[in-house]
């Protein structure tokens, strides 16, 4: 299982609209090949900063299958207008869990 963590800064004042756009995009992630769901976390200290945490079966399910799909284009069309800058994305694998 791969975890994608995207650090997303949105334009100040657009937080609620961004959150609504992410909620609207939920089906795009749920039907993606290898997609296992996602969560959106909002920073308490920096209210215009979010972390999108998505689970994928494989790295390629995100980097090839999803990013190369029409659903990714739809995702970016929904949420992209709220970005203050390009998201910083990294992928992790669990090495210790409780």
C-alpha positions as CSV (number, residue, x, y, z in Angstrom):
1,X,0.0,0.0,0.0
2,X,1.3,3.4,-1.0
3,X,0.3,6.7,0.7
4,X,0.4,9.9,-1.3
5,X,0.8,13.0,0.8
6,X,0.1,16.3,-1.0
7,X,0.9,19.6,0.7
8,X,-1.6,22.1,-0.8
9,X,-1.6,25.8,-0.1
10,X,-4.8,27.5,-1.3
11,X,-5.4,31.2,-1.9
12,X,-6.5,32.9,1.3
13,X,-10.2,33.3,1.5
14,X,-10.9,30.3,-0.8
15,X,-10.7,27.6,1.9
16,X,-14.5,26.7,2.0
17,X,-14.7,26.6,-1.8
18,X,-11.6,24.4,-2.0
19,X,-13.1,22.0,0.6
20,X,-16.3,21.9,-1.4
21,X,-14.5,21.1,-4.6
22,X,-12.5,18.3,-3.0
23,X,-15.7,16.8,-1.6
24,X,-17.2,17.0,-5.1
25,X,-14.2,15.2,-6.5
26,X,-14.5,12.3,-4.1
27,X,-16.0,9.9,-6.8
28,X,-12.9,10.5,-9.0
29,X,-10.6,9.0,-6.4
30,X,-13.0,6.2,-5.4
31,X,-13.3,4.9,-8.9
32,X,-9.6,5.2,-9.8
33,X,-7.7,2.0,-10.5
34,X,-6.0,1.0,-7.2
35,X,-7.5,3.9,-5.3
36,X,-8.3,3.1,-1.7
37,X,-9.7,6.4,-0.6
38,X,-8.4,9.7,0.7
39,X,-8.6,12.2,3.5
40,X,-8.2,16.0,3.4
41,X,-6.6,17.5,6.5
42,X,-6.6,21.3,7.3
43,X,-3.8,22.9,9.2
44,X,-4.8,24.6,12.5
45,X,-1.8,26.9,12.5
46,X,-1.9,27.8,8.8
47,X,-5.6,27.7,7.8
48,X,-4.9,28.0,4.1
49,X,-2.7,24.8,4.1
50,X,-4.0,21.3,3.6
51,X,-2.7,17.8,3.3
52,X,-4.4,15.4,1.0
53,X,-3.6,11.9,2.1
54,X,-4.6,9.3,-0.5
55,X,-4.1,5.5,-0.4
56,X,-3.1,3.5,-3.5
57,X,-2.4,-0.1,-4.1
58,X,0.7,0.7,-6.1
59,X,2.8,3.8,-6.9
60,X,1.9,3.4,-10.6
61,X,-1.8,3.5,-9.7
62,X,-1.3,7.1,-8.8
63,X,1.6,8.3,-11.0
64,X,0.5,6.5,-14.2
65,X,-3.1,5.3,-14.0
66,X,-4.7,8.2,-12.2
67,X,-2.5,11.1,-13.4
68,X,-2.9,9.9,-17.0
69,X,-6.7,9.7,-16.8
70,X,-9.5,12.0,-17.6
71,X,-10.5,11.8,-13.9
72,X,-7.2,13.5,-13.0
73,X,-8.0,16.3,-15.5
74,X,-11.4,16.7,-13.9
75,X,-9.8,16.8,-10.4
76,X,-7.4,19.5,-11.4
77,X,-10.3,21.5,-13.1
78,X,-12.2,21.3,-9.8
79,X,-9.5,22.2,-7.3
80,X,-6.7,23.8,-9.4
81,X,-8.3,27.3,-9.4
82,X,-7.8,27.5,-5.6
83,X,-4.1,26.6,-5.5
84,X,-1.8,29.3,-4.4
85,X,1.1,27.3,-5.8
86,X,1.6,23.8,-7.2
87,X,1.1,21.1,-4.6
88,X,4.2,19.4,-3.2
89,X,3.5,15.6,-3.5
90,X,5.4,12.7,-2.1
91,X,4.7,9.0,-1.7
92,X,5.4,6.9,1.3
93,X,5.2,3.3,2.4
94,X,4.4,2.2,6.0
95,X,7.4,0.7,7.8
96,X,6.0,0.7,11.4
97,X,2.4,0.7,12.4
98,X,0.4,0.3,15.6
